[in-house]
Amino acid sequence: MAESCLLYYITDRTAFLGEEHARRRSLLDKIAEAATYGVDYIQLREKDLSGRELERLAREAMQIILEIRRKDESLKTALLINSRADVAVAVGADGVHLRASDLSPEEVRCAWRGTSGASTVDRGSGIREISPKHPLIAVSCHTLQEVARAESAHARFAVFAPVFEKKDTPGTMPAGLKALRRACGGKIRVFALGGVTLKNAKSCLEAGAAGIAGIRIFQENDISSLVRGLRT
């Protein structure tokens, strides 16, 4: 593949076996594994949780990532929270992932500036601001127009999906590599999502994708082997 291939793990604890406690533990272990082996971004996407439950899980995930960063400063995995900028601010996450129907990146930045830095928290490795002053903002996109809007709104990157047919949504029409190539024609970094595997990831990068995003590709594989496979 390519050493520059960026990796974006999107979480889904419901895909793990066991009761809720066991699934949470499996998810946190997978987050630690991803951060340890250099996955660039992790999106906490547990949409079924209440705000309080999501904040608790996000806080645990952030503590794990910060501890890994503290032990090895070369590891810089960023945690983004799906849709909930308020939760991202509260737990000191690095940013937020927005759906196409969410607030715009500009609105999130305005709200973020109004709340971040208002207090501090002890993470066990020193005092840290509740949230970074400049959040990372990613946007889900399904059309070229949505990618263009994400670029004009100065999102950090766009996630274009679905590129390939997904097992759990066989009736959804995939966009295909030609559409992905057009989506990658602007200045914003675009990640390929949807049915991406080790076998077809190279074709996404050849189409211009800056990286690979996914759930199963990370949760169902050994992360160390996966990273080597995608970056060599």
C-alpha positions in Angstrom: 0.0 0.0 0.0 1.6 3.2 1.2 3.2 4.5 4.4 1.1 7.6 4.1 -2.2 5.7 4.2 -4.3 7.2 7.0 -6.4 4.9 9.1 -9.8 5.7 10.7 -11.4 3.2 13.1 -15.1 3.7 13.6 -16.4 1.9 16.7 -19.3 -0.4 17.2 -19.3 -2.2 20.6 -22.6 -4.0 19.7 -20.6 -6.2 17.2 -18.6 -7.7 20.1 -19.9 -10.8 21.9 -21.3 -10.9 25.4 -23.2 -8.7 27.8 -22.9 -5.0 27.8 -20.0 -4.9 30.3 -18.0 -7.4 28.3 -18.7 -5.6 25.0 -17.5 -2.3 26.5 -14.4 -4.0 27.8 -13.8 -5.5 24.3 -14.3 -2.1 22.7 -11.9 -0.3 25.1 -9.3 -3.0 24.5 -9.7 -2.5 20.7 -9.3 1.2 21.1 -6.1 0.6 23.1 -4.8 -1.7 20.4 -5.6 0.8 17.6 -3.9 3.6 19.5 -0.8 1.4 20.3 -0.3 0.5 16.6 -0.7 3.9 15.2 -4.2 4.2 13.9 -4.6 7.9 13.1 -8.2 8.5 14.1 -10.8 6.8 16.2 -14.5 7.7 16.0 -16.6 6.8 19.0 -19.8 6.0 17.3 -22.1 4.4 19.9 -25.4 6.0 18.8 -27.6 3.9 21.0 -26.1 5.2 24.3 -27.6 8.1 26.3 -25.6 11.2 26.6 -24.4 10.3 30.1 -23.4 6.7 29.1 -21.6 8.0 26.0 -19.7 10.6 28.1 -18.6 7.9 30.5 -17.4 5.6 27.7 -15.7 8.5 25.9 -13.9 9.5 29.1 -12.6 6.0 29.5 -11.5 5.9 25.9 -9.8 9.3 26.1 -7.9 8.2 29.3 -6.6 5.1 27.5 -5.4 7.1 24.5 -3.8 9.8 26.6 -1.9 7.2 28.6 -0.6 5.6 25.4 0.4 9.0 24.1 2.2 9.7 27.4 4.2 6.5 27.2 5.2 7.1 23.5 5.0 10.6 22.2 5.3 9.3 18.6 1.8 7.9 18.9 -0.8 10.6 18.2 -4.1 8.8 17.7 -7.0 11.3 17.9 -10.4 10.6 19.3 -13.5 12.0 17.6 -17.0 11.7 19.0 -19.9 11.0 16.6 -22.2 14.0 16.4 -22.0 15.0 20.1 -19.7 18.1 20.3 -20.9 18.6 23.8 -19.5 15.2 24.9 -16.3 15.8 22.9 -15.7 19.0 24.8 -16.6 17.5 28.2 -14.1 14.6 28.0 -11.3 16.5 26.2 -11.6 14.6 22.9 -9.7 15.8 19.9 -12.8 16.6 17.8 -16.1 15.5 16.4 -17.4 13.6 13.4 -20.5 15.2 11.8 -23.2 13.5 9.8 -24.4 15.3 6.7 -27.5 16.4 8.6 -25.7 17.7 11.7 -24.6 21.2 12.5 -22.1 22.7 10.1 -18.4 22.7 11.0 -18.6 26.5 11.4 -21.4 26.1 14.0 -19.4 23.5 15.9 -16.3 25.7 16.0 -18.3 28.6 17.4 -19.9 26.4 20.1 -16.5 24.8 20.8 -14.8 28.2 21.3 -17.5 29.2 23.7 -16.9 26.2 26.0 -13.4 24.8 25.6 -10.7 25.9 28.0 -13.3 27.0 30.5 -11.9 24.5 33.0 -9.2 21.9 33.4 -9.1 18.2 34.3 -6.4 16.0 35.8 -5.8 13.1 33.5 -3.2 11.4 35.7 -0.4 12.8 33.6 -0.7 16.5 34.4 -3.4 19.1 34.0 -5.0 19.3 30.5 -7.6 21.6 29.1 -11.0 20.1 28.9 -10.8 20.3 25.1 -8.3 21.5 22.4 -9.0 25.0 21.2 -9.1 23.9 17.6 -11.2 20.7 17.2 -10.6 18.2 14.4 -13.8 18.0 12.4 -14.7 15.2 10.0 -17.8 15.0 7.9 -19.7 12.0 6.5 -20.4 12.5 2.8 -22.4 10.5 0.3 -22.3 12.8 -2.7 -19.8 15.0 -4.5 -21.8 18.0 -3.4 -21.5 17.1 0.3 -17.7 16.6 -0.2 -17.5 20.1 -1.7 -19.5 21.6 1.2 -17.2 19.9 3.7 -14.2 21.4 1.9 -15.7 24.9 1.8 -16.5 24.6 5.5 -12.8 23.7 6.2 -13.5 20.3 7.7 -10.3 18.3 8.4 -11.4 15.5 6.2 -14.4 13.9 4.6 -15.5 10.2 4.8 -17.0 9.1 1.5 -19.4 6.2 1.5 -20.4 3.6 0.6 -17.6 2.8 -1.9 -18.4 -0.9 -2.1 -21.4 -3.0 -1.2 -21.7 -3.7 2.5 -22.7 -7.1 3.9 -25.3 -5.6 6.3 -26.9 -3.3 3.8 -27.0 -5.4 0.5 -29.7 -3.2 -1.0 -27.7 0.0 -0.7 -26.2 1.1 -4.0 -22.4 1.5 -3.7 -20.9 4.7 -5.2 -18.0 2.8 -6.7 -14.4 3.8 -7.4 -15.2 6.3 -10.2 -17.3 8.3 -7.8 -14.6 8.0 -5.1 -12.0 9.3 -7.6 -14.2 12.4 -8.4 -14.7 12.9 -4.6 -11.0 13.0 -4.1 -10.5 15.7 -6.8 -10.6 18.6 -4.4 -8.2 19.8 -1.7 -9.8 18.1 1.3 -8.6 14.7 2.4 -11.1 12.0 1.6 -11.3 8.6 3.4 -13.0 5.6 1.7 -15.7 3.8 3.7 -18.1 1.0 3.1 -17.1 -2.5 2.3 -13.4 -1.7 2.3 -11.1 -4.8 2.9 -7.5 -5.5 2.7 -8.0 -6.8 -0.8 -9.7 -3.7 -2.2 -8.1 -1.0 -0.1 -5.3 -0.5 -2.6 -7.8 0.4 -5.3 -9.2 3.1 -3.0 -5.8 4.6 -2.5 -5.1 4.5 -6.2 -8.4 6.4 -6.8 -7.0 9.2 -4.6 -8.3 8.4 -1.1 -6.0 9.7 1.7 -7.0 6.8 3.9 -9.3 4.0 4.8 -12.2 4.1 7.3 -14.2 1.3 8.6 -15.7 -0.7 11.5 -15.3 -4.4 10.6 -11.9 -4.0 9.0 -10.5 -2.9 12.4 -12.7 -4.8 14.8 -12.4 -8.2 13.1 -8.7 -8.1 12.4 -5.5 -8.0 14.4 -4.6 -4.3 14.3 -0.8 -4.8 14.2 -1.2 -7.0 11.1 -3.8 -4.8 9.6 -1.6 -1.7 9.9 1.4 -3.5 8.3 -0.9 -4.7 5.5 -2.2 -1.3 4.7 1.0 0.6 5.0 3.5 -1.7 3.3 
